[in-house]
Amino acid sequence: MKINPATVRCELFDEPSLEFGSARPHLCPKHGITIFGPRSLDMGRRHPDIVRVGFVGTGATNDSAKRWLELCAQGVEGDDTNYRFPGFRSDRGFFSELSFDDEAVEGLTLRDLTTLTNRRTRRERFEQTVTLLDDKLRLLSERDRPPDYVVLALPSELVKAQGRVDYFDRQAGEVHRDLRRAIKASAMRYRLPTQILLQRTTEAAPGSKNVDHLSKCAWNFFTALYYKTGGVPWIPAGLSNGTCYVGISFHRMLGSKNSGYFTGLAQAFDEQGNGIVLRGQDFLWDVGKHGNSPHMPAHVAEELVSRVLKRYQDELKQSPRRVVIHKTTEYWPEERSGLESALKSVDQFDLVAVRPTEDIRLFRDARYPILRGSHISLGEMHLLYTTGYIPALQAFPHGHVPLPLKLTDHHGDSSISTVLSELMVLTKMNWNSANFAGLLPITIRFSKLVGEIMKEIASGVEPLPQFKYYM
């Protein structure tokens, strides 16, 4: 690639701030929660004072999971590379308490597990496992006081044997299924947020190399728990009011015989980080003719974004002033036409295509890699580094040569700098962990995972929109 030096421009975006308890700002999720508490601490009912935790597992795995939660809730010391976890108690950390009740426990008996192994084929064993766990979740949901959150303390041998399966189906063709995705789809039916907690995590010896440091595990587990039970760990600062951020992705229907059928997914977030997931219409895409990256027909694109706008109106009682759509592929003319038709009532919009690229990497003449927040324009090409050396932490937490995000398409009203600075903010909105930031914005970060869960939900069943059920 030949580059004219006169066309090279560089700028460094400031590290976006986040808001925590009492709207106090900080750059780092872990430091912010430790010092100020979570954002919803002073937001009335949004803050869960007590979280009733349920369990599904064997007697032994349920006990070890409960002990692990109780241990971590007290707080976990860190080390040189892992920040101390402040705890999940009423007087520290997330300022919330865990509550355990024998009525919120469903056991997996030896007879249950033996029944699974007696099934003839791997498909039958997998499907029976899903049915068994679905029944346990149903029973928990039917309690007089259902738990707020369910820990699936599955025994290691069950996860190893039934975690994934590949089989042939006469109607669907070659099928691949994942136990975690199937459980998420089941739990959604009963409105139960869930988390699988592995034995190798709960029973790990101190200093074990098979799992992450205990403080890191605790940060990730309890941040997600707090969000899934109604809390708001932190919110972004600096995003424009009245803006709806939408990530559009696609997933194939289950089975190789359906490989030409795709479904559009929209993951939408307001400027406070509240998220919803909506499924669009199925459409046929000729992979052999057009490649593996689908593009929506105009009517499918219009319908999907129109549903997002309606949901935004229903939730916030107002229409968005601006809509920003993120995708990883360029906007084809018909697709763009449908999107713009849906957005005709919106004052401003931006259609943005961005994806990681290995085609070009930049290096600093310095000890550490390129800085997070670096924007380099090479003529019409724009690169944004959302990973790299983080001056605010004086650290490079990723341990590899950073990949930039490449802006491959943009149609809309905002400047390139505005579009990219918003991407920087949205890389810090992963409430499924407490990491400082990620490579991708939250609008597209979980697109593959959400798509895999959607495969487990029949086309005639309307999936729940709340993002917490997909985490």
HULIN-V557928 format. One record per backbone hydrogen bond with DSSP energy under -1.0 kcal/mol. NH is the residue of the N-H (numbers start at 1). CO is the residue of the C=O. E is the energy in kcal/mol with one decimal. If there is no record, write none. Layout:
BEGIN
nh=NH co=CO e=E
nh=NH co=CO e=E
END
This chain:
BEGIN
nh=7 co=4 e=-2.5
nh=8 co=5 e=-1.3
nh=9 co=377 e=-2.3
nh=11 co=375 e=-2.1
nh=13 co=373 e=-2.7
nh=18 co=26 e=-2.6
nh=19 co=235 e=-2.8
nh=20 co=24 e=-2.8
nh=21 co=37 e=-2.3
nh=23 co=20 e=-1.6
nh=24 co=21 e=-1.5
nh=26 co=18 e=-1.9
nh=32 co=28 e=-2.8
nh=33 co=29 e=-2.3
nh=34 co=30 e=-1.9
nh=35 co=31 e=-2.4
nh=36 co=32 e=-2.9
nh=37 co=33 e=-1.5
nh=39 co=233 e=-1.5
nh=40 co=232 e=-1.8
nh=41 co=38 e=-1.6
nh=43 co=40 e=-1.9
nh=46 co=43 e=-1.6
nh=47 co=44 e=-1.6
nh=51 co=97 e=-2.9
nh=53 co=99 e=-2.6
nh=54 co=149 e=-3.2
nh=55 co=104 e=-2.2
nh=56 co=151 e=-2.1
nh=57 co=106 e=-1.6
nh=62 co=58 e=-2.6
nh=63 co=59 e=-1.7
nh=64 co=60 e=-2.3
nh=65 co=61 e=-2.1
nh=66 co=62 e=-2.4
nh=67 co=63 e=-2.4
nh=68 co=64 e=-2.0
nh=69 co=65 e=-2.3
nh=70 co=66 e=-2.6
nh=71 co=67 e=-2.5
nh=72 co=68 e=-2.5
nh=73 co=69 e=-2.4
nh=75 co=72 e=-1.6
nh=76 co=85 e=-2.2
nh=79 co=82 e=-2.1
nh=85 co=76 e=-2.3
nh=88 co=73 e=-2.1
nh=89 co=92 e=-1.3
nh=92 co=89 e=-1.2
nh=94 co=87 e=-1.3
nh=95 co=92 e=-2.4
nh=97 co=49 e=-2.3
nh=99 co=51 e=-2.8
nh=104 co=101 e=-2.3
nh=105 co=102 e=-1.1
nh=106 co=55 e=-2.8
nh=108 co=57 e=-2.2
nh=113 co=109 e=-2.2
nh=114 co=110 e=-2.5
nh=115 co=111 e=-2.3
nh=116 co=112 e=-1.3
nh=117 co=113 e=-1.5
nh=118 co=114 e=-1.2
nh=119 co=116 e=-1.2
nh=125 co=121 e=-2.3
nh=126 co=122 e=-2.6
nh=127 co=123 e=-2.9
nh=128 co=124 e=-2.3
nh=129 co=125 e=-1.9
nh=130 co=126 e=-2.3
nh=131 co=127 e=-2.2
nh=132 co=128 e=-2.5
nh=133 co=129 e=-2.5
nh=134 co=130 e=-2.5
nh=135 co=131 e=-2.1
nh=136 co=132 e=-1.8
nh=137 co=133 e=-2.3
nh=138 co=134 e=-2.4
nh=139 co=135 e=-2.2
nh=140 co=136 e=-1.9
nh=141 co=137 e=-2.2
nh=142 co=138 e=-1.2
nh=143 co=140 e=-1.3
nh=148 co=52 e=-2.1
nh=149 co=52 e=-1.4
nh=150 co=193 e=-2.4
nh=151 co=54 e=-3.1
nh=152 co=195 e=-2.6
nh=153 co=56 e=-1.7
nh=153 co=151 e=-1.1
nh=154 co=152 e=-1.7
nh=159 co=155 e=-1.9
nh=160 co=156 e=-2.7
nh=161 co=157 e=-2.0
nh=162 co=158 e=-2.8
nh=163 co=159 e=-1.5
nh=165 co=177 e=-2.1
nh=167 co=175 e=-2.1
nh=169 co=173 e=-2.7
nh=173 co=169 e=-3.0
nh=175 co=167 e=-3.2
nh=177 co=165 e=-2.5
nh=179 co=163 e=-3.1
nh=182 co=178 e=-2.2
nh=183 co=179 e=-2.6
nh=184 co=180 e=-2.2
nh=185 co=181 e=-1.9
nh=186 co=182 e=-2.0
nh=187 co=183 e=-3.1
nh=188 co=184 e=-1.7
nh=191 co=188 e=-1.2
nh=192 co=187 e=-2.1
nh=195 co=150 e=-1.7
nh=197 co=152 e=-1.9
nh=202 co=198 e=-2.1
nh=203 co=199 e=-2.7
nh=208 co=205 e=-2.2
nh=217 co=213 e=-2.3
nh=218 co=214 e=-2.5
nh=219 co=215 e=-2.5
nh=220 co=216 e=-2.3
nh=221 co=217 e=-2.7
nh=222 co=218 e=-2.7
nh=223 co=219 e=-2.0
nh=224 co=220 e=-1.7
nh=225 co=221 e=-2.3
nh=226 co=222 e=-2.4
nh=227 co=223 e=-1.9
nh=228 co=224 e=-3.0
nh=229 co=225 e=-1.5
nh=230 co=227 e=-1.9
nh=231 co=226 e=-2.5
nh=235 co=19 e=-1.6
nh=237 co=17 e=-1.7
nh=243 co=240 e=-1.1
nh=244 co=322 e=-2.4
nh=245 co=269 e=-3.4
nh=246 co=324 e=-3.3
nh=247 co=267 e=-2.9
nh=248 co=326 e=-2.8
nh=249 co=265 e=-2.0
nh=251 co=263 e=-1.8
nh=253 co=261 e=-1.6
nh=256 co=174 e=-1.6
nh=257 co=172 e=-3.0
nh=258 co=255 e=-1.3
nh=259 co=256 e=-1.5
nh=261 co=258 e=-2.3
nh=262 co=283 e=-3.0
nh=263 co=251 e=-2.1
nh=264 co=281 e=-1.1
nh=265 co=249 e=-2.9
nh=266 co=278 e=-2.7
nh=267 co=247 e=-2.7
nh=268 co=276 e=-2.1
nh=269 co=245 e=-2.9
nh=270 co=274 e=-1.6
nh=273 co=270 e=-2.0
nh=276 co=268 e=-2.2
nh=277 co=465 e=-2.6
nh=278 co=266 e=-2.6
nh=280 co=264 e=-3.3
nh=283 co=262 e=-2.7
nh=285 co=260 e=-3.3
nh=287 co=285 e=-1.2
nh=290 co=286 e=-2.9
nh=291 co=287 e=-2.3
nh=301 co=297 e=-2.4
nh=302 co=298 e=-2.5
nh=303 co=299 e=-2.0
nh=304 co=300 e=-2.3
nh=305 co=301 e=-2.0
nh=306 co=302 e=-2.1
nh=307 co=303 e=-1.8
nh=308 co=304 e=-1.5
nh=309 co=305 e=-2.3
nh=310 co=306 e=-2.0
nh=311 co=307 e=-2.3
nh=312 co=308 e=-2.4
nh=313 co=309 e=-2.3
nh=314 co=310 e=-2.6
nh=315 co=311 e=-2.4
nh=316 co=312 e=-2.7
nh=317 co=313 e=-1.8
nh=321 co=242 e=-2.0
nh=322 co=242 e=-1.9
nh=323 co=348 e=-1.7
nh=324 co=244 e=-2.7
nh=325 co=350 e=-3.0
nh=326 co=246 e=-3.7
nh=327 co=352 e=-1.6
nh=336 co=332 e=-3.1
nh=337 co=333 e=-2.2
nh=338 co=334 e=-1.9
nh=339 co=335 e=-2.2
nh=340 co=336 e=-2.7
nh=341 co=337 e=-1.8
nh=342 co=338 e=-1.8
nh=343 co=339 e=-1.4
nh=344 co=341 e=-1.1
nh=346 co=343 e=-1.9
nh=348 co=321 e=-1.5
nh=350 co=323 e=-2.0
nh=351 co=411 e=-3.4
nh=352 co=325 e=-3.2
nh=353 co=409 e=-2.6
nh=354 co=327 e=-2.5
nh=355 co=406 e=-1.5
nh=357 co=404 e=-2.0
nh=366 co=364 e=-1.8
nh=372 co=389 e=-2.5
nh=373 co=385 e=-3.9
nh=374 co=371 e=-1.5
nh=375 co=11 e=-3.2
nh=376 co=383 e=-2.4
nh=377 co=9 e=-2.7
nh=378 co=381 e=-2.8
nh=379 co=7 e=-1.7
nh=381 co=378 e=-1.8
nh=383 co=376 e=-2.6
nh=384 co=405 e=-2.6
nh=385 co=374 e=-2.4
nh=389 co=370 e=-2.0
nh=390 co=395 e=-3.1
nh=393 co=390 e=-1.1
nh=394 co=390 e=-1.4
nh=395 co=390 e=-1.5
nh=405 co=384 e=-3.4
nh=406 co=355 e=-3.1
nh=407 co=382 e=-2.4
nh=408 co=353 e=-2.1
nh=409 co=353 e=-1.3
nh=411 co=351 e=-2.1
nh=413 co=349 e=-2.1
nh=419 co=415 e=-2.2
nh=420 co=416 e=-2.6
nh=421 co=417 e=-2.5
nh=422 co=418 e=-1.9
nh=423 co=419 e=-1.4
nh=424 co=420 e=-1.8
nh=425 co=421 e=-1.5
nh=426 co=422 e=-2.4
nh=427 co=423 e=-1.2
nh=428 co=425 e=-2.0
nh=429 co=426 e=-1.0
nh=431 co=429 e=-1.1
nh=433 co=430 e=-1.1
nh=438 co=427 e=-1.3
nh=442 co=426 e=-1.9
nh=444 co=441 e=-1.6
nh=445 co=441 e=-1.7
nh=447 co=444 e=-1.2
nh=450 co=446 e=-2.9
nh=451 co=447 e=-2.2
nh=452 co=448 e=-2.1
nh=453 co=449 e=-1.9
nh=454 co=450 e=-2.4
nh=455 co=451 e=-1.5
nh=456 co=453 e=-1.3
nh=457 co=454 e=-1.7
nh=461 co=458 e=-2.0
nh=467 co=275 e=-1.4
nh=469 co=466 e=-1.5
nh=470 co=467 e=-1.8
END
